[in-house]
Amino acid sequence: MTRFLGYVVAGLANGTIYALVALGVVVVYRISRVVNLAHGAMGVFAAFCFHYVFIQSWGAPVAVASLLALLVGAGLGIGVERAFVGPVRRRGTLVTLVMTVGVLLLLTELTVQIWGPNTPPIASVFPDKAIKFGGTGVTAHQFATAGSVLLLGIGLYFLLNRTRYGTAIEAIAEDPGAARIVGLPVRRIVTATWAIGGASAALAGILYIHLNTLDQISLTFVLISSLVAAVLGGFNSLPLAVIGSLGVGVTFSLAQGYVRTPGFAELVVFAALLAILLVRHRSQSTLETVPEF
Amino acid sequence: MRRLSSRPAGLVVVAVAAVAWPFMTSKTIHFYGALSAIYALVALSLVILAGWTGQVSLGHAAFLGFGVYIGQKVLHAGVPVVLAVVIVAAFGAVVSLVLGVPSLRLRGVYLTIVTLAFGAACQRYFFQLNSLRGYRSSTVPRPSVFGISTQSDRGLYFVVLVVLALALAMAWNLRRSDTGRALFAIRDSEDAAQALAVRVAPYKIGAFALSAALATTAGLFYGMLYGATPGPDQFGILQSFFLLALPVVGGLESLAGAVVGGAFLATAQPLVNLFHIRLFLATAVALILVALSGHDGVTGMTREMWHAVGDALGLRTRVRYGSFVPEEPVETNGKAHARLRLRGAPPVGSLVRLRIRGAGSNS
């Protein structure tokens, strides 16, 4: 039983990272109707900047470097929207998806080209001191991760569902032309939303790679789990995406814990995705294409 | 009526060149020839899926991997290559149904997400299984096909070339058939296709199955070319992104694009080594540039340049109507001819409609 609880807690800890990634992906999807496959690569790029540039080259304190990394993430989000995704969005879902794949490949390979295929130890603002929790140790870092996900999730929920900004995002996603006619600053809102998405990717990058020292493609594997969770909410609902992410995290952890075959957890997540899609009714398929305008 | 492009003559030239060049070059280049043909097969599978049906698969490296591993087992059992192709292709199609049926009955990018998760599951689980993969770097036999020895890369190249030619001919016919038109209609608008009484889901699932079958077939030859089974990381999700770049760079809609894209990126490896750039980085840059350019890959750009030259010289007067899928963009150049040819008696009550729009048309 202790073992089970341990796996659940570890799964929840990883699930919060999935939730962080899922939040970023859903927010970007809400405004642009684009599944940003480059999300994980953006996070990894920011995390590597954090380690190699801000900490090693500049010798910045961890807290300052973390803030700079978030800025890098936001900048990446804006840059990707302005330079790559925005120009091709009119030409349909296919080209847009291909473009995000291109950006994903570009950022991942750029990271390898610049800093080599290393797995740097990413520092964390929060201490790794274990806090006893139901027989299993949870570090302060993990608690902080969960806390930041909770804060970000609640903040985004209110932003999207309770403010004029959220209504504007919905309007722009539905019909950018009409949104411009009623006087919404469309470009500024799109840019700001992508910046939020990019910053959340950077946050996920530094928090996740601190937990498990990993290579450049790792966060894209996280992205896959997050996409599975986001599918549960039809890419629209923030609460469902978070709950789904925690569920995927726990499932992943249990599968990894009880079946020692390597990669069994990936198989379970894949099977879960097929099951989710099978029970989804045709009329519920909210994952719509780019609005035609 | 003079025409700038004459398709049959061009095809003959290309075919003769494809057969003749290995006899004039050294052995090391034959390897890249065979690799080009294999990549062209993969690119063709993605042209049918992405270019014609509008669905993006990010799991094609996994299908390639299944082709390698299953193909190795089948060939070791002493099955002749022709039969092995059939078995491996059927296997790929069946696997694709497991992915395609749940995701393609829905609308949207679900197939992309499912294939991505499938790629991850293959890289981390299926291809790690010793029962599937065999132990570290098992050899792949290279049996002869109809008397052609595949022990040399040149022989293998010719075998793959025949398979590629058959696949291209099949795709060419598919494109001209009602099925092809239905696929294009689905790509352009699922709503419109449904309104035309096209049953969307079966077509999408069928296109995905065909695409997967072609990709696994390519995998069989990929394994034979390397002579050993590569590790699972050779068929990871990163490779799937790379494979998607093949047809996009070549031209996502055309068969020529598949061939050009495959050849381009297979021969890019020795090229980028000269400059110490990673192959995938160069590919990513090429992919982004092509997507930003708004043209349909390298072949699309060439075609448009060709048309511009033709228009400048006043050589292009051909107008083709009467098809859902115009082979080329219709441009009239002020001297339009319209020709209508009917094969057999038209059904009673048929209606032929010709609409000419644009400035200065007073016909």
Interface residues (C-beta under 8 A of the other chain):
Chain A: V35 L37 F84 P87 V88 R91 T93 L94 V95 L97 V98 M99 V101 G102 V103 L104 L105 L106 T108 E109 L110 V112 Q113 I217 T220 F221 I224 L227 V228 V231 T261 P262 G263 F264 A265 E266 L267 V269 F270 L273 L274 L277 L278 R280 R282 S285 L287 E288 T289
Chain B: A50 G54 V56 L58 V98 L99 P102 S103 R105 L106 R107 G108 V109 Y110 T112 I113 V114 L116 A117 F118 A120 A121 Q123 R124 Y125 F126 Q128 R187 G236 I237 L238 F241 F242 L244 A245 V248 I277 R278 F280 L281 T283 A284 V285 L287 I288 A291 L292 G294
